[in-house]
Structures are given as C-alpha cells and as structure tokens.
Amino acid sequence: MNYYISDTHWGQKSFLKETGSLFPDIMSYYQYAREKWLGKIKKTDNVYIVGDILSKNVKNPARYLEGLTGRLHLVVGNNDVRHLENPEFTRYFASIDQVLNIRDEQGRIIVMCHYPMICWEHKNLPNCYHIYGHMHTFGAKEHTHMNEYGIALNAGSMINGYVPCTLEELIANNSSFFTNHLKK
C-alpha cells in the first residue's frame, strides 16, 4: 500500500505552533506521531515523504528515523537539503528525488513535489493527482487556489492527523480542511 505525508518537521521546536498547542513539547509531538506511524504502516508499505521530515538543524537523524516502518521514499523539501550529504540521513530512504512520478496500485498517476505546482506532467489525464507539502495550514489564498484543481492534495502532517495517509485519506482530509478552515 502507498502512503503519503509531508512537513512532519520532527525536532523543530517552532513547529509546535502549527499543532495548535496539542503537545507540551517537541518530543511529545514526535512520540505521538511515531506511535501513530508504527501502528498504521507495515514493513511492506511504501511511504512517500513529500519533504521536510526533520528540522534542518537536527544533528542525529537516527534518533527520529531509526525503526520507522515501511519503505521510505523522500521527495526533497527545503529542510531536507542540509541532510542530503549525510549518509546517516540518506541511508533510511529507498529513493530520494526532487520530483517523483509514480503509478499507484490502482494505476493512478501521482506527481509529487514538496512545493505546490500549478502545472505538472500528466495533469490533464484522468486519474492524475499532484501531492505536495510546504504550505502547512497558512495561506488561505494559496490553499483555495490549489483546491480549485480538485486533484492537488496537501500531504502536510497537520492536515492529515500527523500520520501517513492513503490517497483516499488525503482526498477526504483535504476536503475537510478546505470546508472547515478555509471556506469560513
């Protein structure tokens, strides 16, 4: 099964503001997210991390990445760039790409980039989706614009319950986020 997530920002204290004060500290947030991950993702699943899994300042990636289940595929985000030269980071990923196109189990085309794109390969084909991150929960104008496509989905952890999601879950979570937070 394929799962998608972006912008977990593990190890980044300033990210706590994004969680709406759900967690008292950054390690409580990480432990909660990790527990949900391990409870959902099987070793044989593919997890596409659409950027920014860690804070750019994390010194010990193994602290966060060791033992995560699934085959991890990284689509590089702005906070990941600093880690790309570190084999203690890159060894956890089956693939590392700037932009990644795949066909999922149902034959749907998935185009992933950390940054939301207004044009992407295969955009006009049926069953083609763009999965992105970077925007978190701010930027109502930008979210509204991306939502107008109906096939562009934010994989941000804060929109998707801090856990990797299937395409169907991303569709439902993005619809709920748009309806409950942006259309008011």
C-alpha positions in Angstrom: 0.0 0.0 0.0 1.2 3.6 -0.7 1.0 6.3 2.0 1.9 10.0 1.8 3.0 12.6 4.3 4.9 15.9 4.4 6.1 18.5 6.8 6.5 16.5 10.0 9.4 18.8 11.0 10.5 16.4 13.7 12.9 18.1 16.0 11.8 21.6 15.2 10.5 23.5 18.3 8.9 26.3 16.3 6.6 23.6 14.7 4.7 23.2 17.9 2.8 26.4 17.0 1.5 24.5 13.9 0.0 21.8 16.2 -2.4 24.3 17.9 -0.8 23.6 21.3 -1.8 19.9 21.2 1.6 18.9 22.5 3.5 20.3 25.5 6.9 19.9 23.8 8.6 18.7 20.6 9.4 15.2 21.9 5.8 14.6 22.9 4.7 15.6 19.4 7.3 13.2 17.8 6.4 10.3 20.1 2.7 10.8 19.3 3.4 10.9 15.5 5.8 7.9 15.7 3.3 5.8 17.7 0.6 6.5 15.1 3.0 5.7 12.2 4.1 2.4 13.7 0.5 1.4 14.4 -0.5 2.1 10.8 2.4 1.4 8.5 3.5 -2.1 7.7 7.1 -3.0 6.6 5.9 -3.7 3.1 4.2 -0.4 2.6 5.7 2.5 0.6 5.7 5.8 2.5 6.3 8.8 0.3 7.6 11.7 2.4 6.9 14.8 0.4 9.6 16.9 2.1 10.6 18.2 5.5 10.6 15.1 7.7 13.1 16.7 10.0 14.1 20.1 11.2 17.1 21.3 9.2 19.0 21.6 12.5 18.7 18.0 13.6 22.2 16.6 14.3 21.2 13.0 14.8 18.7 11.8 12.2 18.8 8.2 13.5 17.1 9.5 16.7 14.0 10.1 14.6 14.3 7.8 11.6 15.5 4.5 13.1 12.8 1.9 13.3 10.2 3.7 11.2 8.2 1.0 9.3 7.7 1.0 5.6 9.9 1.6 2.6 10.7 5.3 2.9 10.9 7.4 -0.3 11.9 11.1 0.2 10.8 13.9 -2.1 13.2 16.6 -1.0 11.9 19.6 0.9 13.7 22.8 1.8 14.6 21.5 5.3 15.9 18.2 3.9 18.6 19.8 1.7 21.0 20.2 4.6 20.8 16.5 5.4 21.4 15.2 1.8 25.2 15.0 2.3 24.8 13.0 5.5 24.8 9.2 5.0 23.3 8.9 8.5 20.2 10.5 6.9 20.1 9.2 3.4 20.6 5.5 4.4 17.0 5.4 5.6 15.5 6.1 2.2 14.9 3.6 -0.7 14.8 6.6 -3.0 15.5 10.4 -2.9 14.0 12.6 -5.6 13.3 16.3 -6.2 10.1 15.4 -8.1 8.7 11.9 -8.3 6.1 10.4 -10.6 4.6 7.0 -9.8 1.6 4.9 -10.7 -0.1 3.6 -7.6 -1.8 0.2 -7.1 -4.9 1.4 -8.9 -3.0 2.7 -11.9 -3.4 6.4 -10.9 -0.6 8.8 -11.7 0.8 10.5 -8.7 3.1 13.5 -9.2 4.9 14.5 -6.0 6.9 17.7 -5.3 7.4 19.4 -1.9 6.4 22.7 -3.5 2.8 23.0 -4.9 2.8 23.3 -8.7 0.2 24.8 -10.9 1.3 22.7 -13.8 2.6 19.2 -13.7 3.2 16.3 -16.0 0.0 14.4 -16.9 -2.2 17.0 -15.2 -4.9 16.7 -17.8 -5.0 12.9 -17.8 -7.8 11.2 -15.9 -6.7 9.8 -12.5 -3.7 12.0 -12.2 -3.0 13.7 -8.8 -0.4 16.2 -7.5 0.7 15.7 -3.9 2.6 18.5 -2.3 3.6 19.9 1.0 5.4 23.1 2.2 2.2 25.2 2.7 1.3 23.8 6.2 -2.0 25.4 7.2 -1.4 29.0 6.4 -2.0 30.8 3.1 -5.8 30.6 2.6 -5.5 32.2 -0.9 -2.9 29.6 -1.9 -4.8 26.7 -0.5 -8.0 27.9 -2.2 -6.1 28.1 -5.5 -4.7 24.6 -5.2 -8.1 23.2 -4.1 -9.7 24.5 -7.3 -7.8 21.9 -9.2 -9.6 19.1 -7.3 -6.6 16.9 -8.0 -3.9 18.7 -6.0 -3.5 17.4 -2.4 -1.6 18.8 0.6 0.1 15.9 2.4 1.0 18.2 5.4 1.0 16.3 8.6 -1.0 18.9 10.4 -3.9 18.5 7.9 -3.7 14.7 8.0 -3.5 13.8 11.6 0.3 13.6 11.9 0.3 10.2 10.2 1.0 9.0 6.6 -2.3 8.7 4.6 -3.5 6.8 1.6 -4.6 8.8 -1.4 -8.3 8.4 -0.4 -7.5 9.7 3.1 -5.6 12.7 1.6 -8.7 13.5 -0.6 -11.0 13.3 2.4 -8.7 15.2 4.8 -8.0 18.0 2.2 -11.8 18.4 1.6 -12.4 18.6 5.3 -9.6 21.1 5.8 -10.9 23.3 2.9 -14.5 23.1 4.1 -13.8 23.6 7.8 -10.9 26.0 7.9 -10.8 28.0 4.6 -14.4 28.4 3.4 -15.5 30.3 6.5 
